[in-house]
């Protein structure tokens, strides 16, 4: 269970293309899955989720859940929760956010480090980072399987690269 995919994303369109391939690699039934999105402010976490939701068929706006904390979506019968923990101060606050109520769907969690216990129950970790050389304006992304069921999805994603 150590599947991972690493890629350089030159711009927002490259991020959207990878998010679309990622969405296609996921199994149809992702109820109970948790995907952890890590990276600095502005690294592209919400951009990735937006592109993924659109590739799954969402046609409306996709606001950042920075202030609402949870944005729910129903797409083709699939429940998806875009969760932003940036303003959460402790893991106990997850219960007040209705964490257990989102167990029926796919959780896309930004800033999972605010609730360190999430990693143990996570299925996939997505790390986005800025380029570090002077001529690198894009992002690096690493997508890593944290569970056995996620391993297959990452193998499919790797084959589509």
matplotlib code that plots the C-alpha trace (Angstrom):
import matplotlib.pyplot as plt

x = [0.0, 2.6, 1.3, 2.0, 1.9, 4.1, 3.8, 4.8, 1.8, 2.9, -0.3, -4.0, -5.0, -2.4, -3.9, -7.4, -6.3, -4.8, -7.8, -10.0, -7.9, -7.9, -11.7, -11.9, -9.5, -11.7, -14.2, -17.8, -18.5, -16.4, -18.8, -16.7, -13.5, -11.4, -8.9, -6.5, -5.2, -2.1, -0.1, 0.6, -2.0, -2.6, -0.9, -3.9, -5.9, -9.3, -8.4, -7.8, -11.2, -13.1, -11.7, -12.4, -16.0, -16.6, -15.1, -17.6, -20.4, -21.0, -22.1, -22.7, -20.2, -17.7, -16.9, -14.0, -15.4, -13.0, -15.8, -18.6, -16.2, -18.2, -19.7, -21.8, -22.4, -24.6, -23.3, -24.9, -26.1, -22.7, -22.3, -19.1, -18.1, -15.5, -14.2, -11.8, -10.3, -8.1, -10.2, -10.5, -8.5, -8.9, -10.0, -13.0, -14.5, -15.1, -18.0, -19.7, -19.1, -21.1, -18.1, -20.1, -22.9, -20.5, -19.5, -22.0, -19.9, -16.4, -14.7, -12.2, -10.4, -8.2, -5.8, -6.0, -3.1, -5.7, -7.1, -4.0, -6.1, -7.6, -4.5, -5.1, -8.5, -7.5, -7.5, -5.4, -3.1, -2.5, 0.4, 0.8, 3.9, 5.2, 8.1, 11.4, 13.7, 13.6, 12.3, 9.6, 6.2, 4.1, 3.4, 4.6, 1.9, 2.2, -0.8, -0.3, -2.5, -3.0, -5.4, -5.5, -8.7, -7.0, -4.0, -6.0, -7.2, -3.6, -2.5, -5.2, -4.2, -0.5, -1.4, -3.4, -0.4]
y = [0.0, 2.5, 3.7, 7.3, 9.6, 12.6, 15.3, 18.8, 21.2, 24.1, 26.0, 25.9, 24.0, 21.3, 21.1, 20.8, 18.1, 16.0, 16.5, 15.2, 12.1, 11.7, 11.8, 9.2, 6.9, 6.8, 4.0, 4.9, 4.1, 6.4, 6.5, 6.8, 7.8, 10.6, 12.5, 14.8, 17.9, 19.5, 22.5, 26.1, 28.9, 29.3, 26.1, 24.9, 22.7, 24.4, 24.6, 20.8, 20.1, 22.6, 20.9, 17.5, 18.4, 19.9, 16.8, 14.7, 16.8, 19.7, 22.7, 25.4, 27.5, 25.8, 28.3, 27.8, 26.4, 28.7, 30.4, 27.8, 25.0, 22.4, 22.6, 19.6, 18.4, 15.7, 14.7, 11.7, 10.3, 10.6, 12.7, 14.8, 17.1, 19.8, 20.5, 23.3, 23.0, 26.1, 27.9, 24.7, 24.8, 21.3, 17.8, 18.0, 20.7, 18.1, 16.8, 20.2, 20.4, 17.2, 15.0, 11.8, 13.1, 13.2, 9.5, 8.7, 10.5, 11.3, 13.8, 16.2, 17.8, 20.8, 21.6, 18.1, 19.0, 20.9, 17.5, 15.1, 12.0, 12.3, 10.8, 7.4, 7.2, 8.8, 7.0, 9.4, 12.3, 15.0, 17.3, 20.5, 22.7, 25.7, 25.4, 26.3, 27.3, 30.9, 29.7, 27.4, 29.1, 26.0, 23.4, 20.0, 17.5, 14.1, 11.8, 9.0, 6.0, 5.7, 2.7, -0.5, 0.5, 3.7, 1.8, 0.5, 4.1, 5.4, 2.5, 3.5, 7.2, 6.2, 4.3, 7.2, 9.6]
z = [0.0, -1.0, -4.4, -5.2, -8.2, -8.4, -11.1, -12.0, -12.6, -14.8, -14.3, -13.4, -16.5, -15.7, -12.2, -13.6, -16.0, -13.3, -11.0, -13.9, -14.3, -10.5, -10.4, -13.2, -11.4, -8.2, -7.9, -8.3, -4.6, -2.5, 0.4, 3.6, 1.8, 3.1, 0.9, 2.7, 0.8, 2.2, 1.1, 1.9, 1.5, -2.2, -3.3, -5.2, -2.9, -3.6, -7.3, -7.4, -5.6, -7.9, -11.0, -9.7, -8.8, -12.3, -14.0, -12.0, -13.4, -11.0, -13.0, -10.3, -8.4, -6.1, -3.3, -1.0, 2.3, 4.3, 6.1, 5.8, 6.7, 4.8, 1.3, 0.4, -3.1, -4.6, -8.0, -9.9, -6.6, -5.0, -1.8, -1.7, 1.1, 0.6, 4.1, 5.1, 8.6, 8.4, 11.1, 13.3, 16.5, 17.8, 16.6, 19.0, 16.8, 14.0, 15.9, 15.9, 12.1, 11.7, 10.8, 11.5, 9.2, 6.3, 6.6, 3.8, 1.2, -0.1, 2.2, 0.6, 3.5, 3.3, 6.2, 7.8, 10.1, 12.2, 13.2, 13.2, 13.9, 10.4, 8.8, 10.4, 8.8, 5.5, 2.2, 0.0, 0.8, -1.8, -1.2, -3.2, -3.0, -4.8, -7.2, -5.5, -8.3, -9.6, -13.0, -11.5, -11.3, -11.1, -8.4, -7.4, -6.5, -4.8, -4.5, -2.0, -1.1, 2.7, 2.5, 0.5, -1.3, -2.4, -3.8, -6.8, -7.6, -7.6, -9.8, -12.4, -12.1, -12.6, -15.7, -17.2, -16.9]

ax = plt.figure().add_subplot(projection="3d")
ax.plot(x, y, z, "-o")
ax.set_aspect("equal")
plt.show()
